[in-house]
Amino acid sequence: MEELLSFVSKPVRYIGQEINSIKKDYSKVRLRFCLSFPDVYEVGMSHLGIQILYQILNEKEWISCERVFAPWVDMERILREREIALCSLESKTPLNRFDILGFSLQYELCYTNLLNILDLSNIPFFSRERDERFPLVIGGGPMTFNPAPVADFFDALVIGDGEEVIIEICEIALKWKESNGKKDDLLKSLSQIKGVYVPLLHSKNQKVQRRLIPDINKAPFPLCPIVPYMRIIHDRLNIEIARGCKRGCRFCQAGFIHRPYRERSPEVIKEIINSSLKFTGYEEVSLLSLSAGDYSGIRILLPQLMDQLEKKRIALSFPSLRIESIVGQIADEIKRVRKTGLTIAPEASTERLRKGINKEMNEDILFQGLFELFSKGWKNLKLYFMIGLPTERDEDVRGIVDLSKRLHNLSRKTKTHPNISISVSTFVPKPHTPFQWESQISLEEIEEKLHFLREGLKKNHLRFKWQDPHLSLLEGIFSMGDQRLSGVLVEAHRLGCRFDGWSDQFRYDLWEKAFEKYGLNMKLFNRRKELQEILPWAFIDTGISISYLWNEYQKSLRGEPSPPCSMMDCHRCGICDGEKIFLRENDSDKILSIRNDSRRELRREGKKWRYQLKFTKKGSISYISHLELSHLFYRASNRADLPLSYSQGFHPMPKIIFAKALPVGVESLSEIVDIELERRISPDEVMKRLNQNLPHGIEVIEARLAFPFTSPPQVFRSVYWISLNHFISKEEAISGIKKVIDSSEFLITQKRKGKTRQIDIRPLIESMNLKEENSGLLVELVIRETFQVSAKPLEIIEAVLNIKGEELHRCRVKKIE
């Protein structure tokens, strides 16, 4: 696998070995489980559910849990060309050797990636084609609430909360495995578990009741989550403070399928944050909830958390907030470390339409709140809207432009010039919501509305982001579709559809061909439906009554809002029984009484202490980029409890300065980094602490105290050894080296960031000597470092010795000094 890393973009996606990842002794393991996320690594590792299940499964001594993510198109091409099966990250084991392969289904546009993972693992697509020789293929996540389009591919699907049921599945699978049973016996046993849907055995009149954890305080949560080397989508410590939502926005599937609203206690939240920061070194904590500002006592809890986090320069952020909860104290508390970006989702621009979707918002409070935020220096604001909502009129679309323009004018009055980003998505009807009977607007309507918004917002110099209308259309089809779509998915995959959620990979023309082959009209699936129709997901019992959803739908058409869920005798939707299942909120008085061990301390500016470190970078860790290396040292320093010194300004950064950026894939025996601390620690202690927290392949080999006023570390010459293997003869190598050494100028064409330029590399080459080893020829290349131009060692080897393509990528480069 390490050999393949030279041929792909972002090789860090495939190296594994991250901080807090787990690789078990397989001689002591009885069941092997692989968690599969059908998207790229940086998307999958941003998903909290993967981290939760990874810990739950690996806490059992008899289970080993590993991970796999969808390989990007360049890695897929290499795997197919070389006939290499897709492997797990931890042990590089082919997926078809696991006992269970579990897919996380988070959005509809990942389905072809799901098939691609199976295909690359030599696992048949359809459950009926897999016997006991293949892994048990299971799935979970929000998309299982309409599993029909992908049901034929799965042996079993988990509906609802997965923390408890995942171990029950493993216990049954282990018992079946050790009894050498038939697959039919395993499926029958799984079908008896509450919340598990087994498509091959399911009868039409049979209901599957979703799995629910009434008290999330009793659900396991990772205290030691995996810390990726690369910058992932949500690169921070994520803490789920509540599950579900009280608001009842009628378009929001998550708000309905995760009912009732359940809060995590402040004691548990603090415990998770304290433990997780020690094990991860993250510089930001995000409090996750569908509506984090609704957390009871948030205004009491937040100062307590910030007293704890401010001392360590750890920022706090929220994924999305209502403007009512931002103004005043919450914004003031968040900005104590850093003004993290704010996201507000009005969804609709007019009061009439907001009432219809049950997301009311006071525009006076919106403008008052944003004026206050802009005046206090907040720079980044994102606003989310939807088009195509039920009962939408032309004035609602115009209202998005008008409201955005007014916000832009408001920012001018504060003279802060914030970055305002307007993001618009197309409404997609979702199962188990009041809008599950609604239609989706046509492709032509989507394009017309987006064109209007593009033109209107461009005039006001506002950033505008939108989703490709064809993507929205396809999302709607698979959101509301039935089992006829499984054949379409297989055909689309065969035609080459991959990463359909990525606009640069999406091929709508191929999807049209797939639908044509099966004689299916796309408009068939996202049309309006009647109450008496049997919907493809009707057999799933979420606990919410159909009559409640239908009444909410009718109220939306009349523009009538509904009040939020309440603890006081509420049985409107039917999910709460008042005994085990009910809305769980914390007592604000209890939160106030919790002892706050962390008092706010003002940071005193004093003498700084600077340390110069020499370190090595070997093995597969050499494939992380310079930026990733910087974050790696930052977080290792936090885990090592080193008192880092920070820069001043809007976004304070730790003073960690590298002498030179090392090219990706180049090993080094001698790299230099300066780290500035706020108090003196012996250099040996700094080295010891860091080495205890750095990953395998990176080791500090020397540390010394440097003067704070000295210039940043610089490199004037670097010595590289480049192994040529047997890609060139000795005579050819000698001739090429002599030619460049004897010349006064040696021009090469260099590509950087999509641009090409010609540079003279001769001044860079101090010396170039040929050596012979058992493995072949080796070049010792000494490069002078200049500020005018630079070139990577392999660029020089390619130009001087004319080694290209795959052979060039196979030349291993090591920096000696």
Disulfide bonds with the S-S distance in Angstrom:
none
